[in-house]
Amino acid sequence: MLNYKKYLAAALAATMVVGSSTVAFAATSPSNFEMSGSDVKTEDRDEDHATGTINGAGSVEGYVEKDVFKVEVPTIPENSTLFNFILDPQGLIEATQGAAYNTAAGSNVTFTTGTTMYFKNDIDKAAGGEDYSNKSDYVELKNKGTVDVDASVTAKLTELGSIKMATSDTFTSTDEDASIYLALVDDQTTPATKVLTADAAGVTLDGGTIATSATPDFYTVEYSETEGYTYVLDPTVNATFNSFKFALTGASNEYGDWSKLTEAAPKVQVVWSVVAHVDPTAPSIATTSYANTGAAIDVTIDLGAGALAATGIEKITFDDAGTEKTLDAANYSFGEVGDGVLRFRGSYVGTLTATQTLTIVFNDTAKTEVEITLTK
């Protein structure tokens, strides 16, 4: 951007000299264009002819970044009960028509029948309403920005005790364990599902790419003394934005022995993530041939992006009379002299007496290989 500004300023200055005109950009201040006695020069060449020169300086008013990352996420209070759940393997709530919860005067409490795990859903509380079902309310991640974003959500159990985790919400009479089923689901007609296990790492539901639905008229340029020019969403815009919605659903084993677990309190942690979308690219090397002068050789490497990217070099190999060998890591470094720079040390390069072909093997999933040549 700095080079662009320099170029534009030079171009504008040239335009003013050649055209003998003045050019003003937005609110041009006196410091940007001045005309004084020393700047205006008039020379009388004869009685009826005179020339004049006016000097001016161009300036760039500013630059507004229009690639805006803006994702609306729900405001969840610290003491939220959104993902709290009640285990009811014996169906006590349904059997009593929710008597334990239908205590407030004028309350309107409803329960999904045939359910053995309940989440409290958010309905019109102003009317005294409460609703319980086997699925939590959805959390919506809404893309209001001008760029595509990638969304995902990870859930894991932080406490479980002696409760077992089931892989299905359907139990049989042969299932005698005190067990529960918990899963992350999206809001599709056939929902994508990730079943929680006792694994401490948890499970991740991929929300995919949430494409931007914003158009240029959704955003407007604003100016403030503190932030300068910014590109912001027009608050009057009333549009449907693309989003990703997810929830927790579950069940408890009605055939299990829960007699010793009435005070059981399994706990779950849910973390969502949204990042700017990057088109995936594999690792690559733009320049693959280098002259060997005996000094260290630096190779610039692009590790790629997204799901195809690598984080580093797994190994470097070469052919030795038909046998593949691995170059000793002491002969090179990666990232030591700069990000993305592979340096072959002079102590190694100086020992080569002939052209050497090396294969760079990256640590990405595909184990991408790129050959480079050190020409002697």
Beta strands, then each sheet from edge to edge (+ up, - down):
strand 1: 41-46
strand 2: 49-53
strand 3: 71-72
strand 4: 85-87
strand 5: 108-111
strand 6: 117-121
strand 7: 129-133
strand 8: 139-143
strand 9: 149-159
strand 10: 164-165
strand 11: 179-186
strand 12: 193-195
strand 13: 203-210
strand 14: 219-224
strand 15: 228-233
strand 16: 243-252
strand 17: 267-276
strand 18: 289-291
strand 19: 297-300
strand 20: 313-320
strand 21: 323-326
strand 22: 332-334
strand 23: 341-344
strand 24: 356-362
strand 25: 369-375
sheet 1: 1+ 2-
sheet 2: 3+ 8- 16+ 11- 10-
sheet 3: 3+ 8- 16+ 11- 12+
sheet 4: 4+ 6- 7+ 5+
sheet 5: 13+ 9- 17+
sheet 6: 14+ 15-
sheet 7: 18+ 25+ 24- 20+ 21-
sheet 8: 19+ 23- 22+
end
